[in-house]
């Protein structure tokens, strides 16, 4: 069988040239690259934070309003923030008068831990 040349471009900008001996090895390498990409995407979502503001923060690449993420209104969310997590509340940090909630805390509250 002919060797299959493949080039991979890493996130850092480096390019790897790899020669595989058959198409099945090329498929395995492509599957590994896809799994790495999916893991990075999951990690990126995991570090998101949300707030109670009325407008999304520009330049974030996602809507960081907690009302949009949780799918409920400000009154319901304020009630969840007032409760301790042990009593069914939403885990959060308070910075001055602002509440900051992580994606992990939202998933924890929904029961979908990372």
ROPA-659240 format. One record per residue (C-alpha): residue number from 0; residue in three letters; x negated, y, z. Coordinates in steps of 0.02 Angstrom, whole numbers, plus 32768, in hexadecimal, padded with zeros to 4 digits. Example, Ala and Ser with C-alpha at 12.3 -4.5 7.8 and 13.67 -1.06 7.14 Angstrom:
REM residues 2
> pos/code/east/north/up
> 0/ALA/7D99/7F1F/8186 $
> 1/SER/7D54/7FCB/8165 $
//
This chain:
REM residues 114
> pos/code/east/north/up
> 0/UNK/8000/8000/8000 $
> 1/UNK/7FC9/80B2/7FE3 $
> 2/UNK/7F97/8120/8073 $
> 3/UNK/8017/81A6/809E $
> 4/UNK/7FCC/8251/80C2 $
> 5/UNK/802D/82C0/8139 $
> 6/UNK/8009/836B/8183 $
> 7/UNK/804D/83A4/822A $
> 8/UNK/8054/8459/8261 $
> 9/UNK/804F/846F/831C $
> 10/UNK/80A5/84FB/837B $
> 11/UNK/7FFA/8547/839E $
> 12/UNK/7FE0/855B/82E2 $
> 13/UNK/7F62/84CE/82D0 $
> 14/UNK/7F7A/845A/823C $
> 15/UNK/7F52/83A0/8248 $
> 16/UNK/7F36/8337/81AD $
> 17/UNK/7F5E/8280/81CE $
> 18/UNK/7F56/81ED/8156 $
> 19/UNK/7FC8/815C/817D $
> 20/UNK/7FBB/80AF/8132 $
> 21/UNK/8074/8094/810E $
> 22/UNK/811C/80EE/810D $
> 23/UNK/8155/809C/81B0 $
> 24/UNK/80C6/80EF/820C $
> 25/UNK/80F8/8195/81BF $
> 26/UNK/81AA/817B/8201 $
> 27/UNK/8168/8155/82AF $
> 28/UNK/80FF/81F2/82AE $
> 29/UNK/8194/825A/8272 $
> 30/UNK/8200/8211/82FD $
> 31/UNK/817C/823E/837F $
> 32/UNK/8171/82EF/833C $
> 33/UNK/822F/82FF/8343 $
> 34/UNK/8232/82BF/83F7 $
> 35/UNK/81AD/833E/8429 $
> 36/UNK/8211/83C9/83D6 $
> 37/UNK/82B0/8394/8431 $
> 38/UNK/8254/8390/84D8 $
> 39/UNK/8212/8440/84BC $
> 40/UNK/82C0/847F/848E $
> 41/UNK/8307/8432/852D $
> 42/UNK/827E/8482/8595 $
> 43/UNK/82A2/852C/8545 $
> 44/UNK/835B/8520/8573 $
> 45/UNK/832D/84EA/8624 $
> 46/UNK/82D4/858E/864B $
> 47/UNK/8366/85FE/861A $
> 48/UNK/83B2/8675/869A $
> 49/UNK/845D/86C8/869F $
> 50/UNK/84A8/8765/86EE $
> 51/UNK/8554/87AE/8712 $
> 52/UNK/8541/8844/869F $
> 53/UNK/85BB/8871/8614 $
> 54/UNK/8539/8875/8588 $
> 55/UNK/84B7/87F4/8555 $
> 56/UNK/8402/8824/856A $
> 57/UNK/83B8/8856/84C0 $
> 58/UNK/832C/87E8/847D $
> 59/UNK/8354/874F/84E5 $
> 60/UNK/8389/86E0/8454 $
> 61/UNK/8421/86A3/84B6 $
> 62/UNK/84B6/86F3/850E $
> 63/UNK/847C/8702/85C1 $
> 64/UNK/8523/8734/860D $
> 65/UNK/8557/86B8/8693 $
> 66/UNK/860F/86CB/8663 $
> 67/UNK/85E8/868D/85B4 $
> 68/UNK/857C/85FC/85F0 $
> 69/UNK/85F9/85BF/8671 $
> 70/UNK/8696/85E5/860D $
> 71/UNK/86F2/863C/869A $
> 72/UNK/8710/86ED/86D8 $
> 73/UNK/86AE/875D/874D $
> 74/UNK/8728/8742/87DD $
> 75/UNK/8711/8685/87DA $
> 76/UNK/8654/8696/87CC $
> 77/UNK/864B/8714/885C $
> 78/UNK/86AA/8695/88C5 $
> 79/UNK/862C/860E/8898 $
> 80/UNK/859B/8682/88C2 $
> 81/UNK/85E8/86AA/896C $
> 82/UNK/85EB/85F1/899C $
> 83/UNK/8551/8592/89CF $
> 84/UNK/851D/8508/8957 $
> 85/UNK/8544/8489/89DF $
> 86/UNK/85FA/84C1/89DD $
> 87/UNK/860A/84BD/891F $
> 88/UNK/85BD/8565/88F7 $
> 89/UNK/8544/8594/886E $
> 90/UNK/848B/8598/8899 $
> 91/UNK/8442/8643/8870 $
> 92/UNK/83C3/86CA/889A $
> 93/UNK/83F4/877A/88C8 $
> 94/UNK/8385/8808/888D $
> 95/UNK/83C5/88AB/88D6 $
> 96/UNK/847C/88B0/88A4 $
> 97/UNK/8467/8836/8813 $
> 98/UNK/8482/877B/8812 $
> 99/UNK/840C/870E/87AC $
> 100/UNK/8440/865B/8787 $
> 101/UNK/83CF/85DC/8732 $
> 102/UNK/8405/855E/86AE $
> 103/UNK/83D4/84D5/8728 $
> 104/UNK/844C/851C/87AA $
> 105/UNK/84DA/8523/872B $
> 106/UNK/84BB/8470/86F4 $
> 107/UNK/84AF/843A/87AA $
> 108/UNK/8559/848A/87CD $
> 109/UNK/85A6/8436/8734 $
> 110/UNK/8554/8390/8767 $
> 111/UNK/84E2/838A/86CE $
> 112/UNK/8435/838C/871C $
> 113/UNK/83A1/839F/86A5 $
//
